[in-house]
Amino acid sequence: MNDPDGGTAAMALGAAESGALDRDAADPGHRDRFLIPPARGGRYSDSAYLAGNSLGLQPVATRNRLLEDLGEWARLGVEGHHDALRPWLPYHALLTEPAARLVGALPRETVVMNSLTVNLHLLMVSFYRPRGTRTRILIEDTAFPSDSYAVRSQAVFHGLDPDSTVLRARSADEVRDVLAARGENIALVLLGGVNYLTGELLDISAITAAGHAAGAVVGWDLAHAAGNVPLRLHDWEVDFAAWCSYKYLNAGPGAVAGAFVHERHLGGAGPPRLEGWWSTEEQTRFEMAPVSRPPASADAWQVSNPPILAMSPVLTSLRLFDDIGMDVLRARGMRLSGYLYELLEGIGADVLTPADPPRRGSQVSIRVGTGAAALCSRLSGEFGVVADAREPDVLRMAPTALYSTHHDCWRAAAALAALLPEVS
Ligand SMILES: *Cc1c(COP(=O)(O)O)cnc(C)c1O
């Protein structure tokens, strides 16, 4: 049986477990506000959960708020729309301000709705408007597949050939090069703020400015950025953005997502949108008029009435972020990921994530021999370390600022010190 504490693993690691525990004593985080899954193997009872970039853990407070919302439905039926403890008609508005604070937006620029890829589509309907020779969409070559499929299908929707319409840049430098060389052909730049595979944090402000200088619209997928790094979407003049709430935001599998539309696109003769009854202003919604009166806010991008029971965990989560503050969390995320980075370099792992702390989110990815998924399941089964594999050869680990510990990082590195020599 592997014993990362006393065996060869710890020797290979060269960093004492007590060092990790000392760091945790000085820097405890907010683990007590989360439910940590039990370890499936190894000598510790809790798992070392480093997959919060894939699915964040459940806050302790989530269950009671959700039961409360369920209880109001039982107690009130349809009258809950107006009379519930948190009335359902304006429920989504409870999420607007904390979500806006999280991404550095004005409340009227922010709406919590739908799922991430659905939001990207609704926003691209408005902001991807190919004209003449300006038809191309620029994404990153390592885009998350959903984003890649979304932009390709948008091209097809406009009658364009997706292979020639979608340009793929292999690095942030290449994004700038393509903008400089082919800017007049680019209608839309859509990039991940933090790359899902490598954990690289892009300079959202500078790339947005470069895209604008080339005459393109610039949108951001913030799936791995929201709740991970501080954002200033309004000040950075981002045109639009979307993010999910089940990764760093801990609002549960498939949780309701967020969207941002910059103030300059709101109201008046803004871009066209797909509409439904939730796109019209709240005050006259129930006049049942045949023509909508959209508000001058991101709420105009809503289509359907929101899923209240699914929004309840998002509310719990956003209040946690409000309570603690994104800057405090970013500082802790940098301490944790910096520690993990050092340990992994120390065992000779092939680290993919940028070495410069401001250029990465709280994630460290390593390239392993082939069989990342098999390695990942051994990490969990034999050591209770939960990481995430991207086949064939990438292992991602995300110590999250709210609930991960230095000891979790130490456990991951110790387990890898034992397993990597076997698989490479
Ligand atoms: C997680 C993730 C998605 C997932 O999309 P859903 O619509 O939530 O299923 C899409 N894009 C990126 C960049 C992601 O990281």
The ligand as an ORCA input file, in Angstrom:
! r2SCAN-3c Opt
* xyz 0 1
  C     -16.929     24.527    -18.305
  C     -16.887     25.245    -19.593
  C     -17.970     25.213    -20.475
  C     -19.204     24.390    -20.183
  O     -20.326     24.869    -20.835
  P     -21.809     24.633    -20.261
  O     -22.634     25.381    -21.194
  O     -21.822     25.108    -18.855
  O     -22.072     23.161    -20.293
  C     -17.886     25.961    -21.635
  N     -16.775     26.690    -21.921
  C     -15.716     26.733    -21.088
  C     -14.515     27.559    -21.429
  C     -15.736     26.007    -19.910
  O     -14.672     26.012    -19.106
*
